[in-house]
Amino acid sequence: MIELKDDQLMYRFPQVHKEAHGCIEFQRTLRIPDDNREYPLPPGLGRFPLHHVDDYAAQVPASWRPRGGVFLPMYQTEAMWINFHADYPCAIKIAAGRINALTGDAWSNELHDRPQDYLVVPGQPWLDGFCVAKGLIRQFVAMPLGDGYTAEEQLTGEAEHGGVQIVIYPMKAEVYEKLHREHAFAQVSMTLGEAGVCEDFEMGLAPGGLMRQEVYEDPHGIDAWVSDARARCYVHIANSLEYCAIAGRRPAQKPPSAKDYQRAGLPWFDYYDAELKALKGADKLAGLDSVAASRIKKGEGVLVDNEAVATPHVVKLGPTADAVREGEF
């Protein structure tokens, strides 16, 4: 089951194992420049607020009600990343507009390994966008559904779903116990208007700038996961005006631009795990137009706040980031 607590999706599978639980959160972040250069990981700027759709049933768009789930606010062209916290291994599928974020294939509940269409947590600490090549993603950027920008619209020609879709499968208890005995899993986590009925409108996620991030292969194999135990959640995205109408409050102020962040001299991040292999990325997703490219094609001009930035201060993260160098003596 999935519960909403402290703006996090808390999942647990007590019928599988008492330790089978974890959480997922959606982090605000700055939008990296969409200029086909490769950028390191941007920082987290705090969690997006999450709300139960059912608590605002009279205000949300009619299409949200049968889907249930939760919703969060995003400004147009704002970026996000998805953060995972867990000790007990789970396989997690992430889709945007019912388009798988790793393969570009249409949504399905089941796990597949050819190609692998799910993440493994712990191991995968976060996901910042669509997996377009080995070691590269295109950042998740919010755009209005219906204008042709989203991955969903580019691949299907339809603007029907929007939002983010999640399904989680726990590891089989006997597999976990064997691994726990043999390897003692290490934790992987990141430190880092007036109310009224809203019109039927949804935001979706479009591919943004290129970022260096590896999406890792499943080190356990597809048979390690409990196929008949799963938890699902639909995460709707409301633009800032809709959010005011639905929730009766304003979203947080817009995040800084990459240029603002550079001027402040703040760090960027790189994450690397030498023990895990990276997926090669999906050709379907690699062929999508980014937001900046789509604007040019549509004759809508250049993307605002899209100037290239230097990233001289990059902090290395990963399982060996704290290792002590032996040196000579």
HELIX and SHEET records of a PDB file:
HELIX    1   1 VAL A   53  TYR A   56  5                                   4    
HELIX    2   2 ALA A   62  ARG A   67  5                                   6    
HELIX    3   3 ALA A  151  THR A  156  1                                   6    
HELIX    4   4 ALA A  173  HIS A  183  1                                  11    
HELIX    5   5 ILE A  222  ALA A  224  5                                   3    
HELIX    6   6 SER A  240  ALA A  247  1                                   8    
HELIX    7   7 ALA A  258  ARG A  263  1                                   6    
HELIX    8   8 ASP A  283  ALA A  286  1                                   4    
HELIX    9   9 VAL A  291  LYS A  297  1                                   7    
SHEET    1   A 5 ILE A   2  LYS A   5  0                                        
SHEET    2   A 5 GLN A   8  ARG A  12 -1                                        
SHEET    3   A 5 HIS A  21  THR A  29 -1                                        
SHEET    4   A 5 ALA A  79  ALA A  86 -1                                        
SHEET    5   A 5 TRP A 126  LEU A 127 -1                                        
SHEET    1   B 6 ILE A   2  LYS A   5  0                                        
SHEET    2   B 6 GLN A   8  ARG A  12 -1                                        
SHEET    3   B 6 HIS A  21  THR A  29 -1                                        
SHEET    4   B 6 ALA A  79  ALA A  86 -1                                        
SHEET    5   B 6 LEU A 136  PRO A 144 -1                                        
SHEET    6   B 6 GLY A 129  ALA A 133 -1                                        
SHEET    1   C 7 ILE A   2  LYS A   5  0                                        
SHEET    2   C 7 GLN A   8  ARG A  12 -1                                        
SHEET    3   C 7 HIS A  21  THR A  29 -1                                        
SHEET    4   C 7 ALA A  79  ALA A  86 -1                                        
SHEET    5   C 7 LEU A 136  PRO A 144 -1                                        
SHEET    6   C 7 MET A 203  ARG A 212 -1                                        
SHEET    7   C 7 GLU A  38  TYR A  39  1                                        
SHEET    1   D 6 HIS A  51  HIS A  52  0                                        
SHEET    2   D 6 VAL A  70  PRO A  73 -1                                        
SHEET    3   D 6 ALA A 231  ALA A 238  1                                        
SHEET    4   D 6 VAL A 164  PRO A 170 -1                                        
SHEET    5   D 6 CYS A  90  ALA A  96 -1                                        
SHEET    6   D 6 ILE A  99  ASN A 100 -1                                        
SHEET    1   E 6 HIS A  51  HIS A  52  0                                        
SHEET    2   E 6 VAL A  70  PRO A  73 -1                                        
SHEET    3   E 6 ALA A 231  ALA A 238  1                                        
SHEET    4   E 6 VAL A 164  PRO A 170 -1                                        
SHEET    5   E 6 CYS A  90  ALA A  96 -1                                        
SHEET    6   E 6 LEU A 119  VAL A 121 -1                                        
SHEET    1   F 2 TRP A 268  TYR A 271  0                                        
SHEET    2   F 2 VAL A 314  LEU A 317  1                                        
END                                                                             
